[in-house]
Amino acid sequence: MTVDAVIDTEGTALPPVVDRATWQEARDALLAREKAHTRAGDAIAAARRRLPMVEVDAARPLTGADGPTTLLAAFEGRARLVAYCHMWHAGHSAAEQCPGCTYFNSQVRELAYLHARGVTYATIAQGPYADSVRYRDFLGLEAPWYAIDAAGQEALELDGGFALLAFLRVGDRVYETYRTRGRGVEVMAPTTGLLDMTVYGRGEPWEDSPAGWPQPVVVDGSDFCLDGRPAAQWSRIAAGRTPAP
């Protein structure tokens, strides 16, 4: 069942108001599609588990809280590692750091459930550790934070861009089992899924919405910003934290 938008007296586009039975009919039809989508996602996850893997250098140097370390050590003794590769704009202020990376990485907070399943989560910043970890501390993030140099970025084929990588440890050897970028990293951001549940969605121009639906968001990086900064920074500034770097 589909219905056209209506316009209220103030010129705002709204869904039409219907009785509960009519609403339930439309909701049930959508629910069938949602369940099919879930099952399709399960099938894709099953295929993901069947991907081959490629060995990477377990001794690949990283810099962490205690100084020089390795990719192997980043597993913290667990068998699996999920790493978000955070873009870093060296020499730029906090306000100029990647708003997308800030948006996605700052939403991964509670790690106990990953740890309980034998998975470590960490951030690997593509820039100097001393600068980038100050940004992490400014945001109040608690996940392990590492930095990787240009040679390490090249070895992992990061190309200076953001990515979400999954690794498997077998003894002292490390294998890459999965990677994604672009919209593939949306799994990190429950905010995105919650917006999709609302009547106006994300408000982005690519969305298929009824005529008149507000779509004020320009997808150019500023969609993660508020008043010239990544939106997450303002609550930290209000709490008295000094922006870094």
C-alpha positions as CSV (number, residue, x, y, z in Angstrom):
1,M,0.0,0.0,0.0
2,T,1.3,3.4,-0.9
3,V,-0.1,6.8,-0.1
4,D,0.7,10.4,-1.2
5,A,2.1,13.1,1.1
6,V,-0.2,15.8,2.2
7,I,0.7,19.5,3.0
8,D,-0.4,21.1,6.2
9,T,-1.5,24.7,6.7
10,E,2.2,25.7,7.3
11,G,3.3,24.2,4.0
12,T,5.0,21.2,5.6
13,A,4.8,17.8,3.8
14,L,3.3,15.1,6.1
15,P,2.1,11.6,5.7
16,P,-1.7,11.4,5.5
17,V,-3.6,10.6,8.7
18,V,-5.5,7.3,8.5
19,D,-7.3,5.0,10.8
20,R,-5.4,2.3,12.7
21,A,-6.6,-0.6,10.5
22,T,-5.4,1.2,7.4
23,W,-2.1,2.0,9.0
24,Q,-1.7,-1.6,10.1
25,E,-2.3,-2.9,6.6
26,A,0.5,-0.7,5.3
27,R,2.8,-1.6,8.2
28,D,2.2,-5.3,7.7
29,A,3.1,-5.0,4.0
30,L,6.3,-3.2,4.8
31,L,7.1,-5.7,7.5
32,A,7.1,-8.5,5.0
33,R,9.7,-6.6,2.9
34,E,11.8,-5.9,6.1
35,K,11.9,-9.5,6.9
36,A,13.0,-10.4,3.4
37,H,15.7,-7.8,3.7
38,T,16.9,-9.3,7.0
39,R,17.0,-12.7,5.4
40,A,18.9,-11.3,2.4
41,G,21.4,-9.8,4.9
42,D,21.8,-13.1,6.6
43,A,22.6,-14.7,3.2
44,I,25.2,-12.1,2.5
45,A,26.8,-12.6,5.9
46,A,26.9,-16.3,5.2
47,A,28.8,-15.5,2.0
48,R,31.1,-13.2,3.9
49,R,32.0,-16.0,6.2
50,R,33.0,-18.1,3.2
51,L,35.4,-15.5,1.7
52,P,39.1,-16.6,1.4
53,M,41.7,-14.7,3.3
54,V,45.1,-13.1,2.6
55,E,48.1,-13.1,4.9
56,V,49.4,-9.8,6.0
57,D,52.6,-8.9,8.0
58,A,51.8,-9.7,11.6
59,A,54.9,-7.6,12.6
60,R,53.6,-4.5,10.7
61,P,54.7,-1.6,13.0
62,L,52.1,0.5,14.7
63,T,52.4,3.1,17.5
64,G,50.2,2.7,20.5
65,A,49.9,4.1,24.0
66,D,53.1,2.3,25.1
67,G,55.1,3.2,22.0
68,P,56.1,1.0,19.1
69,T,54.0,-2.1,18.7
70,T,52.7,-4.4,16.0
71,L,49.5,-5.4,14.3
72,L,49.7,-8.8,16.1
73,A,49.8,-7.1,19.5
74,A,46.7,-5.1,18.6
75,F,44.7,-8.3,18.8
76,E,45.2,-8.2,22.6
77,G,45.4,-12.0,22.6
78,R,42.0,-12.5,21.0
79,A,41.6,-14.3,17.7
80,R,39.8,-11.6,15.7
81,L,40.4,-7.9,15.2
82,V,38.1,-5.3,13.7
83,A,40.0,-2.1,12.9
84,Y,38.7,1.2,11.7
85,C,41.3,3.0,9.6
86,H,40.8,6.7,10.6
87,M,41.8,9.4,8.1
88,W,44.1,12.0,9.5
89,H,44.8,15.5,8.1
90,A,48.2,16.3,9.5
91,G,48.8,19.9,10.5
92,H,45.1,20.7,10.5
93,S,42.9,21.7,13.5
94,A,40.4,19.6,15.2
95,A,37.6,21.4,13.4
96,E,39.2,20.3,10.1
97,Q,39.6,16.6,10.9
98,C,37.6,14.1,8.9
99,P,33.9,14.6,9.9
100,G,32.9,11.2,8.4
101,C,35.6,9.3,10.4
102,T,34.5,11.2,13.5
103,Y,30.9,10.3,12.9
104,F,31.4,6.6,12.4
105,N,34.2,5.9,14.8
106,S,32.8,7.9,17.7
107,Q,29.7,5.7,17.8
108,V,31.5,2.5,18.6
109,R,31.5,2.7,22.4
110,E,30.7,-0.5,24.3
111,L,33.2,-3.1,23.5
112,A,32.4,-5.7,26.1
113,Y,30.1,-7.7,23.8
114,L,32.8,-7.9,21.1
115,H,35.3,-9.0,23.7
116,A,33.0,-11.6,25.0
117,R,32.9,-13.1,21.5
118,G,36.7,-13.0,21.1
119,V,36.8,-9.9,19.0
120,T,39.0,-6.8,19.6
121,Y,38.1,-3.4,18.2
122,A,40.7,-0.7,17.6
123,T,41.2,2.5,15.6
124,I,44.2,2.8,13.4
125,A,44.9,6.5,12.6
126,Q,46.7,7.3,9.4
127,G,49.0,9.9,10.9
128,P,51.3,10.8,13.8
129,Y,50.2,9.1,17.0
130,A,50.9,12.1,19.3
131,D,48.5,14.3,17.3
132,S,45.8,11.9,16.5
133,V,45.6,10.4,20.1
134,R,45.0,14.0,21.4
135,Y,42.0,14.1,19.1
136,R,40.8,10.7,20.5
137,D,41.2,12.0,24.0
138,F,39.3,15.2,23.2
139,L,36.4,13.2,21.9
140,G,36.6,11.0,25.0
141,L,36.9,7.7,23.0
142,E,38.1,4.7,24.9
143,A,38.8,2.1,22.3
144,P,42.4,1.2,21.7
145,W,44.1,3.8,19.4
146,Y,47.1,3.2,17.2
147,A,48.9,5.1,14.4
148,I,50.3,3.7,11.2
149,D,52.9,5.3,9.1
150,A,52.9,5.8,5.3
151,A,54.7,2.5,4.6
152,G,52.2,0.6,6.7
153,Q,49.3,2.3,4.9
154,E,50.7,1.3,1.6
155,A,51.3,-2.3,2.8
156,L,47.6,-2.5,3.8
157,E,46.5,-0.8,0.6
158,L,44.7,2.0,2.5
159,D,45.5,4.7,0.0
160,G,45.0,7.3,2.7
161,G,41.2,6.7,2.8
162,F,39.0,5.4,5.5
163,A,38.2,1.7,5.7
164,L,36.9,-1.0,8.1
165,L,39.1,-4.1,8.1
166,A,38.7,-7.5,9.8
167,F,41.6,-9.8,10.6
168,L,42.0,-13.3,12.0
169,R,45.0,-14.4,14.1
170,V,46.2,-18.0,13.8
171,G,49.0,-18.4,16.2
172,D,51.5,-15.7,15.4
173,R,50.2,-15.2,11.8
174,V,47.6,-12.6,10.8
175,Y,45.2,-12.8,7.9
176,E,42.9,-10.1,6.4
177,T,39.4,-11.6,6.0
178,Y,37.3,-8.7,5.0
179,R,37.3,-4.9,4.3
180,T,34.8,-2.3,3.3
181,R,34.6,1.4,2.8
182,G,32.1,4.0,1.6
183,R,28.6,3.1,2.8
184,G,29.9,-0.3,3.9
185,V,31.0,1.3,7.2
186,E,27.4,2.4,8.0
187,V,27.2,-0.7,10.2
188,M,29.3,1.3,12.8
189,A,26.7,4.1,13.1
190,P,23.4,3.3,14.8
191,T,22.5,6.9,14.2
192,T,22.1,6.2,10.5
193,G,19.8,3.3,11.1
194,L,17.7,5.3,13.6
195,L,17.3,8.1,11.1
196,D,16.1,5.6,8.5
197,M,13.3,4.6,10.9
198,T,12.0,8.2,11.0
199,V,9.4,9.6,8.7
200,Y,11.8,12.0,6.9
201,G,14.8,9.6,6.9
202,R,18.3,11.1,6.6
203,G,17.1,14.1,4.6
204,E,19.6,13.4,1.9
205,P,18.8,14.3,-1.7
206,W,19.5,10.8,-3.1
207,E,16.7,9.3,-0.9
208,D,13.5,8.2,-2.6
209,S,11.0,10.2,-0.6
210,P,7.5,11.5,-1.4
211,A,7.3,14.8,-3.2
212,G,7.8,17.7,-0.8
213,W,9.7,15.7,1.8
214,P,12.4,17.9,3.3
215,Q,15.9,17.0,2.0
216,P,18.1,19.7,3.4
217,V,21.3,17.7,3.8
218,V,24.1,18.1,1.2
219,V,26.2,14.9,1.1
220,D,29.7,16.5,0.9
221,G,31.2,15.8,4.4
222,S,29.3,18.8,5.9
223,D,26.4,16.4,6.5
224,F,28.4,15.2,9.6
225,C,29.0,18.8,10.7
226,L,27.3,21.4,12.7
227,D,28.4,25.1,12.5
228,G,31.7,24.2,10.8
229,R,32.8,21.3,13.0
230,P,32.1,17.6,13.2
231,A,28.9,17.6,15.3
232,A,30.3,15.4,18.0
233,Q,32.9,18.1,19.0
234,W,30.4,20.6,20.3
235,S,29.3,18.6,23.4
236,R,33.0,18.1,24.2
237,I,33.8,21.8,23.9
238,A,30.7,22.6,26.1
239,A,32.1,20.2,28.7
240,G,35.3,22.3,28.8
241,R,37.6,20.0,26.8
242,T,40.3,21.7,24.7
243,P,40.1,20.9,21.0
244,A,43.1,19.0,19.7
245,P,45.4,19.2,17.9
